[in-house]
Amino acid sequence: MNSLSLSPAPNLRGDSSSYVFGSHIHLQRGLLGSDQWKGPLNQGIRVWWKHLGSSTTRNGCRFSVAARIKKENEYPWPEKIDPNLESEHLSYLSHFKPLKDKPKPVTLDFEKPLIELQKKIMNVRKMAEETGLDFTDQIIRLEKKYQQALEDLYTHLTPIQRLSIARHPNRPTFLDHVLNITDKWVELHGDRAGYDDPAIVTGLGSMDGKTYMFIGHQKGRNTKENIKRNFGMPTPHGYRKALRMMRYADHHGFPIITFIDTPGAFADLKSEELGQGEAIAFNLRAMFGLKVPIVTVVIGEGGSGGALAIGCANKLYMLDNSVFYVASPEACAAILWKSSQASPKAAEKLKITATELCKLKIADGIIPEPLGGAHTNPTWTSQQIKVTLLEAMKELAAMDEESLLSQRYMKFRVIGGFIEGEPVEQEKKRNMKKKEVVTSEAKADLEMEIKNLKEALKDKRKPQVVTNEAIVKLREEVAKEMKNAFISLGLQEKLEALRMEFSKSSSSLNQSLSPALKEKAERLVQEFKGNLSRPGSNMGLKQKLAFLSEINKQQDRNEKAKQLKEEINEKLNEQVKGKMEVLRKARDKVAMGEQLNDDEIEEVESAKEELREMLQSANLEVVTAGKKIVPTAPPGLDEKLAKADEVIKQEIEKAIDTAGVRGKIEELKAEIASTSDIEKVEVLENEIKEQIAAVMDFAELKKKVESTLDLPSQETVNAGNGPVELPVQETVGARNDLE
């Protein structure tokens, strides 16, 4: 219940007056008889005394009542707090709430080809469902190839691509990871100097029953949060808050865990005036004197001193797609090459990835991410971070204070050191473009197979022509995969031993392989085939081996045919040449419409007989050599067929008018001319055929055709009861084959 109090105060004229603060009654004398009341009312409730039944008091004072109603259950305290709470987070102490709407998926530039391939696979599956054809095996193979292409892409990411993943808008933030890995969590605020920087979040959390101090950069999950968090760029207040919490943890013996995810410290004028550099330098010095274990995890991008201000730790771990740099690749490229377009080159030279930093002994380990980045499975990524943190803390907990400080000091002292007079290991150069080409070739192969599968859905798979270059490439791939398969199946040692025995036995040219060696080779081959035939084992290799086997068979057949042709040409070239010339002249004469006389016919028959005898003398069997019977049309049939065709067209035109499909035919013409959508063309064509067939009288059409041809009804093409294929394409003037 709110109480009201009276707080009068004398004014300059000696009149009684008062002011509004909280829930108070204010007393004020009217000036010059005015009824106006001028006071600092702020979100209050005021009641004029005259409205309560009295216009003025005896001494001429007016009363007003102002009250402020206090809201119940204001932040941060809820209405009821469970005193028996043993787990979960005190969510009412933090502004970090789950998002109402899921973040929209964001596709990076280098991921777009794979997204397009995924859409094409979905379209192929949809087409297979619509046509009713069973292409399950082909679709499964395509999905496996897509997964392989995805793995190849994320295995051979360039530094600039990893930077893009580290900056992904949907990448999990510091608080996302903390809420996933802690049993209890309470956020702590303020630097005890009047400021609380939201770009750095601090708090206490427990994992497996032990309390830790968590400190980390916090980015936003959307535009509104990013503005509030200043895009994860702290001011001096944030670093001073972090320093206060570090000293607090050092005093109470809490191990410190820091998460780095910032493009750098905020470099505006106000921050510089407040001592941005001094705050960072103070943190660097103070962290080397803390007597508790410190572990740092880079979860996104770690930029310059803004990241290092909370990163002077005993152990530094990085997520697989995180980066750690002294200057951003864009800034480095602008300085060195005067253009930010050279940022890919700068990213490669800066060595900002987790792999490169582990080689330089700056990072102590790499935490794996799911395929596609941490944003594809944030919970799994958080659990990997938790496992790594607990292992690191277990290792550091075994050290005493002096060893802990010495280890942290020496970790940074050895960075950049070298020993004079010792040979330097030659740097292994890597051509990232070459790996991109390999990935693009895999995408191109997958696109080609999708295209072939679409054609197979319509044309039931046309025969493919395999080039020699493709065969050579396939054999190289099979050889490489065979080697990997031997290693994965545990047969590499047996293979090497067998190779050594083969090399020893082949030193003597005249000596043949021993039966024991042949038996060993056969046993190894059978064991390899047995392991390879297991379900789900090396599916890609088995498909390539089957395809290569078919190619080898076809090549053997082609080689035999080629040899046979060469033998025939070698034996019979001169003898056959004259006879073939006679046959060629006769064929050309017949093709021009001329008739052969009796002498020419006899000469042709004689040439055929002599050719048969020549082939038999060369041990070649003549399977058949008969006369080709060319059917001739009865006289006048062409004119009758033209008349019948005209009758059919007239009947179709009548049916078109009766069915009212003239508009659809015009639409079909437009679609065929634009060649935009073949499926729509097929649908329109089928609708037109069905509507025309529904209104046509096929019995009457049959009689008219019979009377035009002057033929018995049984010789006429079945047009009575069976279905009739209507020449719609001729009617609309379109091409006969839509494909």
C-alpha positions in Angstrom: 0.0 0.0 0.0 1.4 3.4 -1.0 1.5 6.1 1.7 1.1 9.8 1.2 3.1 12.4 3.0 3.0 16.2 3.3 6.3 18.0 2.8 5.8 21.8 3.0 8.8 24.2 2.4 8.8 28.0 2.7 9.3 30.0 -0.4 10.8 33.5 -0.8 7.5 35.3 0.0 7.0 33.2 3.1 4.1 31.4 1.5 3.7 27.7 2.0 4.6 25.5 -1.0 5.9 22.0 -1.7 7.4 19.9 -4.5 6.6 16.4 -5.9 9.0 13.5 -5.2 7.7 10.0 -5.1 4.2 9.7 -3.5 3.7 13.1 -1.8 1.1 15.8 -1.4 2.2 19.2 -2.6 0.9 22.5 -1.0 1.2 25.8 -3.0 -0.3 29.2 -2.7 -2.0 30.6 -5.8 -0.2 33.7 -7.2 -2.2 36.7 -8.2 -5.4 34.7 -7.7 -4.5 32.3 -10.5 -5.9 28.8 -10.4 -2.9 27.4 -12.4 -0.7 24.9 -10.6 2.9 24.8 -11.7 5.0 22.0 -10.3 7.4 19.3 -11.4 4.9 16.6 -11.7 6.5 13.6 -13.5 4.5 10.5 -14.4 2.3 11.0 -11.3 -1.4 11.3 -10.5 -2.6 14.7 -9.3 -6.0 15.5 -7.7 -7.0 19.2 -7.3 -8.5 19.8 -3.9 -11.4 21.8 -5.3 -12.5 18.7 -7.2 -12.9 17.0 -3.9 -15.6 19.4 -2.8 -13.8 22.5 -1.6 -12.5 25.3 -3.9 -10.1 26.9 -1.5 -9.0 26.6 2.1 -9.4 29.3 4.8 -5.9 30.6 4.2 -6.2 30.7 0.4 -4.0 27.7 -0.3 -4.8 25.1 -2.9 -4.0 21.4 -2.6 -2.9 18.9 -5.2 -2.2 15.2 -4.7 0.4 13.5 -6.8 1.3 9.8 -6.5 3.6 7.4 -8.4 2.4 3.8 -8.6 5.2 1.3 -8.2 5.1 -1.5 -10.7 5.2 -5.0 -9.3 7.9 -7.5 -10.2 10.2 -5.1 -11.9 13.5 -6.2 -13.3 15.5 -8.0 -12.1 13.5 -9.7 -9.4 10.6 -12.0 -10.3 7.4 -12.2 -8.2 8.4 -15.6 -6.6 11.8 -17.0 -6.4 12.2 -20.7 -5.8 14.4 -21.1 -2.7 15.2 -24.7 -3.7 16.7 -23.8 -7.1 19.7 -26.1 -7.6 20.4 -25.7 -11.3 19.5 -23.6 -14.4 20.4 -20.0 -14.8 19.1 -16.9 -13.0 17.6 -15.6 -16.2 15.9 -12.7 -14.5 19.3 -11.2 -13.8 20.2 -11.0 -17.5 18.8 -9.2 -20.5 19.9 -12.0 -22.8 16.6 -13.8 -23.7 15.9 -16.4 -26.4 15.0 -14.8 -29.8 11.3 -14.8 -30.6 11.9 -15.5 -34.3 14.6 -17.8 -35.6 17.4 -16.1 -37.5 17.1 -16.2 -41.3 19.5 -18.5 -43.0 22.5 -16.7 -44.6 24.4 -18.2 -47.5 28.0 -17.2 -47.9 29.3 -16.5 -51.4 31.4 -19.6 -51.7 28.5 -21.8 -50.5 26.1 -20.6 -53.2 27.1 -23.3 -55.8 26.4 -26.1 -53.3 23.0 -24.5 -52.4 22.1 -24.5 -56.0 23.1 -28.1 -56.4 21.0 -29.0 -53.4 18.0 -27.3 -55.0 18.6 -29.2 -58.2 18.7 -32.5 -56.3 15.4 -31.6 -54.7 13.9 -30.8 -58.1 15.1 -34.1 -59.5 13.4 -35.9 -56.5 10.2 -34.0 -57.2 10.3 -34.9 -60.9 10.9 -38.6 -60.0 7.8 -38.5 -57.8 5.7 -36.9 -60.4 6.8 -39.2 -63.2 6.5 -42.3 -61.0 9.9 -43.7 -62.1 12.2 -45.3 -59.5 15.4 -43.3 -59.3 16.1 -43.9 -55.6 19.6 -45.3 -56.2 20.6 -42.4 -58.4 19.2 -39.8 -56.0 21.1 -41.5 -53.1 24.3 -41.4 -55.2 23.8 -37.8 -55.9 23.2 -36.9 -52.3 26.4 -38.8 -51.4 28.3 -36.9 -54.0 26.8 -33.6 -52.7 28.0 -34.5 -49.2 31.4 -35.4 -50.5 31.6 -32.0 -52.4 30.5 -30.3 -49.1 33.3 -32.1 -47.2 35.8 -31.2 -49.9 34.8 -27.6 -49.8 35.0 -27.2 -46.0 38.2 -29.3 -45.8 40.0 -26.9 -48.2 38.7 -23.6 -47.0 41.0 -20.6 -47.8 41.8 -18.2 -44.9 39.4 -15.5 -46.3 36.6 -18.1 -46.4 37.3 -19.0 -42.8 37.1 -15.4 -41.9 33.7 -15.2 -43.6 32.5 -18.1 -41.4 33.9 -16.5 -38.3 31.9 -13.3 -39.1 28.7 -15.3 -40.0 25.6 -13.4 -38.6 24.1 -16.6 -37.2 27.3 -17.8 -35.4 26.7 -18.6 -31.7 27.8 -15.8 -29.4 29.6 -15.9 -26.0 26.3 -16.1 -24.0 25.0 -18.8 -26.3 28.0 -21.0 -25.4 27.9 -20.1 -21.7 24.2 -21.0 -21.3 24.9 -24.4 -23.1 27.9 -25.4 -21.0 27.1 -24.2 -17.5 24.9 -25.7 -14.9 24.4 -22.4 -13.1 25.1 -18.9 -14.4 24.6 -15.4 -13.0 25.8 -12.3 -14.9 27.7 -9.6 -13.0 27.7 -6.0 -14.1 29.6 -2.7 -13.8 33.1 -1.5 -13.4 32.4 0.2 -10.1 33.0 3.6 -11.8 29.5 4.2 -13.0 29.6 2.3 -16.3 28.6 -1.1 -17.6 29.8 -1.9 -21.1 27.4 -4.3 -22.8 30.1 -5.4 -25.3 31.9 -7.4 -22.6 29.9 -9.8 -20.4 31.1 -11.2 -17.1 29.6 -13.6 -14.7 30.0 -16.7 -12.5 29.1 -20.1 -13.8 29.5 -23.7 -12.7 30.5 -26.7 -14.7 30.5 -30.2 -13.1 30.1 -28.6 -9.6 33.0 -26.2 -9.9 32.7 -22.4 -10.2 34.5 -20.4 -12.9 34.6 -16.7 -13.8 33.5 -16.3 -17.4 34.5 -13.2 -19.3 33.8 -12.6 -23.0 33.1 -10.3 -25.9 29.4 -10.3 -26.8 28.1 -9.6 -30.3 24.4 -9.3 -31.2 22.2 -11.8 -32.8 20.4 -9.3 -34.9 20.7 -5.6 -35.8 19.0 -4.3 -32.7 21.3 -6.4 -30.4 24.4 -5.5 -32.4 23.7 -1.8 -31.9 23.2 -2.3 -28.2 26.4 -4.4 -27.9 28.3 -2.0 -30.2 29.1 -5.0 -32.5 31.3 -6.6 -29.9 33.7 -3.7 -29.7 34.4 -2.8 -26.1 35.1 0.7 -24.6 37.6 1.3 -21.8 34.7 0.7 -19.3 34.4 -2.9 -20.6 38.0 -3.7 -20.1 38.0 -2.2 -16.6 34.9 -4.2 -15.8 36.8 -7.3 -17.0 39.8 -6.4 -14.8 37.6 -6.0 -11.8 36.1 -9.4 -12.3 39.5 -10.9 -12.8 40.7 -9.5 -9.5 37.5 -10.8 -7.9 38.2 -14.3 -9.3 41.8 -14.1 -8.2 40.8 -13.1 -4.7 38.3 -16.0 -4.3 40.3 -18.6 -6.2 37.9 -19.0 -9.2 39.6 -20.2 -12.4 39.1 -17.7 -15.3 37.7 -18.6 -18.7 37.6 -15.9 -21.4 35.9 -16.0 -24.8 37.3 -13.8 -27.6 34.9 -12.7 -30.4 35.6 -9.1 -31.4 36.9 -7.2 -34.5 38.8 -5.0 -32.1 38.5 -2.3 -29.4 36.2 0.6 -30.1 38.3 3.3 -31.7 36.1 6.4 -31.4 37.2 9.7 -30.0 35.4 9.3 -26.7 37.1 5.9 -26.0 40.5 7.4 -26.7 39.8 10.3 -24.4 38.8 7.8 -21.7 42.1 5.9 -22.0 41.4 3.0 -24.4 45.1 2.1 -24.7 45.8 2.5 -21.0 42.9 0.2 -20.1 44.2 -2.5 -22.5 47.8 -2.2 -21.3 46.7 -2.4 -17.7 44.8 -5.6 -18.4 47.8 -7.1 -20.1 50.0 -6.4 -17.1 47.5 -7.5 -14.6 46.7 -10.9 -16.2 50.3 -12.0 -15.9 50.1 -11.6 -12.2 46.9 -13.5 -11.6 47.4 -16.7 -9.5 44.5 -18.7 -10.9 44.4 -20.7 -14.1 43.3 -18.8 -17.2 42.0 -20.5 -20.4 41.0 -18.5 -23.5 38.8 -19.7 -26.4 38.6 -17.8 -29.7 35.0 -18.5 -30.9 34.9 -16.0 -33.8 37.3 -13.3 -34.8 40.0 -12.0 -32.4 41.2 -8.6 -33.5 44.3 -6.8 -32.3 44.7 -5.6 -28.7 41.0 -5.6 -28.1 41.2 -9.4 -28.1 44.5 -9.7 -26.3 43.3 -7.6 -23.4 41.4 -10.7 -22.1 43.6 -13.3 -23.9 46.8 -13.5 -21.9 46.1 -17.0 -20.7 47.9 -20.2 -19.8 46.1 -22.0 -22.7 44.6 -20.6 -25.9 42.2 -22.7 -27.9 40.5 -21.8 -31.2 37.5 -23.1 -33.0 38.2 -24.6 -36.3 36.8 -21.7 -38.3 37.9 -18.9 -36.0 40.7 -16.3 -36.7 43.1 -14.4 -34.6 45.0 -11.4 -36.1 46.9 -8.2 -35.3 45.0 -6.3 -38.1 42.1 -7.3 -40.3 42.9 -8.6 -43.8 41.0 -5.6 -45.3 43.0 -3.1 -43.3 46.3 -4.9 -44.1 45.4 -5.0 -47.8 44.6 -1.3 -47.8 47.9 -0.5 -46.2 50.2 -2.8 -48.3 48.4 -2.9 -51.6 46.3 0.2 -51.4 43.1 -1.8 -52.1 40.8 -3.9 -49.9 40.3 -6.2 -52.9 43.6 -7.8 -52.0 42.2 -9.0 -48.7 42.3 -12.8 -49.7 46.1 -12.4 -50.4 46.5 -10.5 -47.1 44.6 -13.2 -45.1 46.9 -15.9 -46.5 50.1 -13.9 -45.7 48.9 -13.0 -42.1 48.4 -16.6 -41.1 45.3 -16.0 -39.1 43.7 -19.4 -39.1 43.7 -21.9 -36.2 46.0 -24.4 -38.1 48.6 -21.8 -38.9 48.6 -20.3 -35.4 49.0 -23.8 -33.8 52.1 -24.3 -36.0 53.5 -21.0 -34.7 52.7 -22.2 -31.1 50.4 -19.2 -30.5 47.4 -21.4 -30.1 47.5 -24.6 -28.0 44.8 -26.6 -29.8 41.9 -26.6 -32.3 38.3 -27.3 -31.2 36.3 -29.0 -34.0 33.2 -27.5 -35.6 30.4 -29.3 -37.4 30.5 -29.4 -41.1 29.2 -26.0 -42.4 30.3 -24.0 -39.3 29.3 -23.7 -35.6 26.0 -22.1 -36.5 24.8 -25.3 -38.1 24.9 -27.1 -34.7 25.6 -24.6 -31.8 24.9 -27.2 -29.0 27.4 -29.7 -30.4 30.0 -27.0 -30.7 29.4 -25.8 -27.1 29.9 -29.3 -25.8 33.2 -29.6 -27.7 34.3 -26.4 -26.0 33.2 -27.7 -22.6 35.2 -30.9 -23.0 38.3 -29.0 -24.0 37.9 -26.5 -21.1 37.6 -29.2 -18.5 40.6 -31.1 -19.8 42.7 -27.9 -19.8 41.5 -26.9 -16.3 42.4 -30.4 -15.0 45.9 -30.0 -16.4 46.4 -26.5 -15.0 44.9 -27.4 -11.6 47.9 -29.8 -11.0 50.3 -26.8 -11.1 51.2 -24.7 -8.1 51.0 -20.9 -8.2 54.7 -20.4 -9.2 54.5 -22.9 -12.0 51.3 -21.4 -13.3 52.7 -17.9 -13.5 56.0 -19.1 -15.0 54.1 -21.2 -17.7 51.9 -18.2 -18.6 55.0 -15.9 -18.8 57.1 -18.3 -20.9 54.2 -19.0 -23.3 54.3 -15.4 -24.5 58.1 -15.0 -24.2 58.8 -17.7 -26.7 56.5 -16.3 -29.4 58.6 -15.0 -32.2 61.9 -16.3 -30.8 64.5 -18.1 -32.9 67.9 -19.8 -32.4 70.8 -18.6 -34.4 72.9 -21.1 -36.3 70.2 -23.8 -36.5 68.9 -24.9 -40.0 65.4 -23.6 -40.7 62.8 -26.1 -41.9 61.8 -25.3 -45.5 58.4 -23.8 -45.7 55.9 -25.9 -47.4 54.1 -23.8 -50.0 50.4 -24.3 -50.6 48.6 -23.2 -53.7 45.1 -22.6 -52.5 43.8 -22.0 -56.0 44.6 -25.5 -56.9 42.4 -26.8 -54.2 39.6 -24.5 -55.3 40.0 -26.0 -58.8 39.6 -29.5 -57.4 36.4 -28.5 -55.6 35.0 -26.8 -58.7 35.7 -29.9 -60.7 33.7 -32.0 -58.2 30.9 -29.5 -58.4 31.0 -29.6 -62.2 30.9 -33.4 -62.2 27.9 -33.4 -59.8 26.1 -30.8 -62.0 26.7 -33.0 -65.1 25.3 -36.0 -63.4 22.2 -34.1 -62.3 21.7 -33.0 -65.9 22.1 -36.6 -67.1 19.6 -37.8 -64.5 17.0 -35.1 -65.6 17.4 -36.3 -69.2 17.0 -39.9 -68.1 13.7 -39.0 -66.4 12.4 -37.8 -69.8 14.2 -39.9 -72.3 15.0 -42.9 -70.1 18.7 -42.2 -70.1 20.4 -41.6 -73.5 23.8 -43.4 -74.0 26.7 -41.3 -72.9 29.9 -40.9 -74.9 33.0 -41.3 -72.7 36.1 -39.5 -73.8 39.7 -40.7 -73.4 40.5 -37.9 -71.1 37.6 -38.9 -68.8 38.8 -42.5 -68.8 42.4 -41.5 -67.9 41.0 -39.3 -65.1 38.8 -42.0 -63.8 41.7 -44.5 -63.7 43.8 -42.0 -61.7 40.9 -41.5 -59.3 40.4 -45.3 -58.9 44.2 -45.8 -58.3 44.2 -43.2 -55.6 41.0 -44.5 -53.9 42.3 -48.1 -54.1 45.4 -47.0 -52.2 43.2 -45.3 -49.6 40.9 -48.3 -49.4 43.9 -50.7 -48.8 45.0 -48.4 -45.9 41.5 -48.1 -44.4 41.0 -51.9 -44.6 44.3 -52.6 -42.9 45.8 -54.3 -45.9 48.6 -51.8 -46.7 51.3 -53.8 -45.0 50.4 -57.0 -46.8 50.4 -55.1 -50.1 53.9 -53.7 -49.5 55.2 -57.1 -48.5 53.8 -58.6 -51.7 55.3 -55.8 -53.8 58.7 -56.5 -52.3 58.4 -60.2 -53.2 57.3 -59.3 -56.7 60.3 -56.9 -57.2 62.7 -59.6 -56.0 61.2 -62.3 -58.3 61.1 -59.9 -61.3 64.9 -59.2 -61.0 65.5 -62.3 -63.2 63.8 -61.9 -66.6 63.7 -65.6 -67.4 62.4 -66.6 -64.0 58.6 -67.0 -63.8 56.4 -66.2 -60.8 56.4 -69.0 -58.2 53.0 -70.7 -57.4 53.3 -69.6 -53.8 53.6 -66.0 -54.8 50.6 -66.3 -57.1 48.6 -67.8 -54.4 49.5 -65.0 -52.0 48.4 -62.4 -54.6 45.1 -64.2 -55.2 44.5 -64.4 -51.5 45.1 -60.7 -51.0 42.8 -59.9 -53.9 40.1 -62.1 -52.6 40.4 -60.6 -49.1 40.3 -57.0 -50.6 37.2 -57.9 -52.6 35.5 -59.5 -49.6 36.0 -56.4 -47.5 35.0 -54.1 -50.3 31.8 -56.0 -50.9 30.5 -55.2 -47.4 27.3 -53.0 -47.5 28.1 -49.3 -47.3 31.9 -49.8 -47.6 33.6 -47.6 -50.2 30.5 -47.0 -52.3 32.2 -44.5 -54.6 35.1 -46.8 -55.3 32.7 -49.7 -56.1 30.7 -47.6 -58.5 33.9 -46.4 -60.3 35.3 -49.9 -60.5 32.0 -51.1 -62.1 32.0 -48.2 -64.6 35.7 -48.8 -65.4 35.0 -52.5 -66.0 32.3 -51.7 -68.5 34.6 -49.2 -70.2 37.4 -51.9 -70.4 34.9 -54.4 -72.0 33.8 -51.9 -74.5 37.4 -51.0 -75.4 38.2 -54.7 -75.9 35.3 -55.1 -78.3 36.4 -51.9 -80.1 40.0 -53.2 -80.3 38.9 -56.6 -81.7 36.7 -54.9 -84.3 39.5 -52.6 -85.3 42.0 -55.5 -85.7 39.4 -57.4 -87.8 38.9 -54.5 -90.0 42.6 -54.0 -90.5 43.0 -57.7 -91.4 40.2 -57.6 -93.9 41.6 -54.4 -95.5 45.1 -55.9 -95.6 44.0 -59.2 -97.2 41.3 -58.0 -99.5 42.0 -54.3 -100.2 43.2 -54.6 -103.8 40.8 -57.4 -104.8 37.7 -55.8 -103.1 38.3 -52.3 -104.4 37.0 -52.9 -107.9 34.0 -54.9 -106.8 33.0 -52.3 -104.2 33.2 -49.6 -106.9 30.7 -51.5 -109.1 28.3 -51.8 -106.1 28.8 -48.1 -105.2 27.9 -46.9 -108.7 24.8 -49.1 -108.8 23.7 -47.8 -105.5 24.2 -44.2 -106.5 22.2 -44.8 -109.7 19.3 -46.3 -107.9 19.3 -43.4 -105.3 18.9 -40.9 -108.2 15.7 -42.8 -109.3 17.2 -44.5 -112.4 16.6 -48.1 -113.1 19.4 -50.7 -113.7 19.4 -52.7 -117.0 19.9 -56.4 -117.1 23.6 -56.2 -117.7 24.1 -53.9 -114.7 22.0 -56.2 -112.5 24.1 -59.2 -113.6 27.3 -57.3 -112.9 26.1 -56.4 -109.4 25.2 -60.0 -108.6 28.5 -61.2 -109.9 30.4 -58.7 -107.7 28.4 -59.8 -104.7 29.2 -63.5 -105.3 32.9 -62.7 -105.8 33.0 -60.7 -102.6 31.4 -63.6 -100.7 34.0 -66.0 -102.0 36.8 -63.6 -101.0 35.5 -63.3 -97.5 35.2 -67.1 -97.1 38.8 -67.5 -98.4 39.9 -65.2 -95.6 38.2 -67.5 -93.0 35.3 -65.1 -92.5 31.8 -66.3 -92.4 29.1 -64.4 -94.3 26.0 -64.3 -92.1 23.5 -63.0 -94.5 23.6 -61.3 -97.9 20.1 -60.9 -99.3 18.4 -58.5 -101.5 17.0 -55.4 -99.8 13.3 -55.3 -100.6 12.2 -51.7 -101.0 8.4 -51.4 -100.8 6.8 -49.4 -103.5 3.6 -47.5 -103.1 0.6 -48.3 -105.3 -0.1 -45.6 -108.0 -2.3 -42.8 -106.8 -1.8 -43.6 -103.1 0.0 -40.3 -102.4 -2.9 -38.2 -103.7 -5.4 -40.3 -101.6 -3.3 -39.9 -98.4 -3.1 -36.1 -99.0 -6.9 -36.0 -99.3 -7.3 -38.1 -96.2 -4.9 -35.8 -94.3 -6.9 -32.8 -95.4 -10.1 -34.5 -94.2 -8.6 -35.2 -90.8 -7.3 -31.6 -90.4 -10.8 -30.3 -91.2 -12.4 -32.5 -88.6 -9.8 -31.4 -86.0 -10.5 -27.7 -86.8 -14.2 -28.4 -86.2 -13.4 -30.1 -82.9 -11.2 -27.2 -81.9 -14.0 -24.8 -82.4 -16.5 -27.1 -80.7 -14.2 -27.6 -77.6 -13.3 -23.9 -77.4 -9.5 -24.6 -77.1 -8.4 -22.0 -79.6 -7.1 -19.8 -76.8 -5.1 -22.6 -75.3 -3.6 -23.4 -78.7 -2.4 -19.7 -78.9 -1.0 -20.0 -75.4 0.8 -23.2 -76.5 2.3 -21.4 -79.5 3.6 -18.7 -77.3 5.1 -21.1 -74.8 6.8 -23.1 -77.6 8.2 -19.9 -79.1 9.7 -18.8 -75.8 10.9 -22.3 -74.8 10.7 -21.2 -71.2 9.0 -24.1 -69.5 8.9 -27.6 -71.2 6.7 -29.0 -68.4 4.0 -26.3 -69.0 4.2 -27.0 -72.7 3.5 -30.7 -72.1 0.6 -30.0 -69.7 -1.0 -27.7 -72.3 -0.5 -30.1 -75.1 -2.1 -33.0 -73.1 -5.1 -30.8 -72.1 -5.7 -29.8 -75.7 -5.6 -33.4 -76.9 -8.0 -34.6 -74.2 -10.5 -31.8 -74.9 -10.4 -32.4 -78.7 -10.7 -36.1 -78.3 -13.7 -35.6 -76.0 -15.8 -33.8 -78.7 -14.6 -35.7 -81.8 -16.8 -38.5 -83.5 -14.2 -41.1 -84.4 -16.7 -43.4 -86.0 -17.7 -40.6 -88.5 -14.0 -39.7 -89.0 -13.3 -43.4 -89.8 -16.0 -43.5 -92.4 -14.7 -40.4 -94.1 -11.1 -41.6 -94.2 -12.3 -45.0 -95.6 -14.3 -43.3 -98.4 -11.4 -41.0 -99.2 -8.9 -43.9 -99.5 -11.4 -46.2 -101.1 -10.1 -49.0 -98.9 -12.0 -51.7 -96.9 -12.5 -50.8 -93.2 -10.2 -53.5 -91.9 -7.2 -52.0 -93.8 -7.7 -48.6 -92.2 -5.7 -47.6 -89.2 -7.6 -48.4 -86.0 -9.6 -45.3 -85.3 -12.9 -46.7 -84.0 -12.5 -47.7 -80.4 -8.8 -47.4 -79.6 -7.1 -44.2 -78.7 -6.0 -41.9 -81.6 -2.9 -39.8 -81.5 -4.1 -36.4 -82.7 -1.7 -34.3 -84.8 -1.9 -31.3 -82.6 1.6 -30.1 -83.5 0.6 -29.9 -87.1 -2.5 -27.9 -86.2 -0.7 -25.3 -84.2 2.3 -25.2 -86.5 4.8 -26.1 -83.8 7.8 -28.4 -83.9 7.1 -32.1 -83.6 9.5 -32.9 -80.8 9.3 -30.7 -77.8 12.3 -32.1 -76.3 
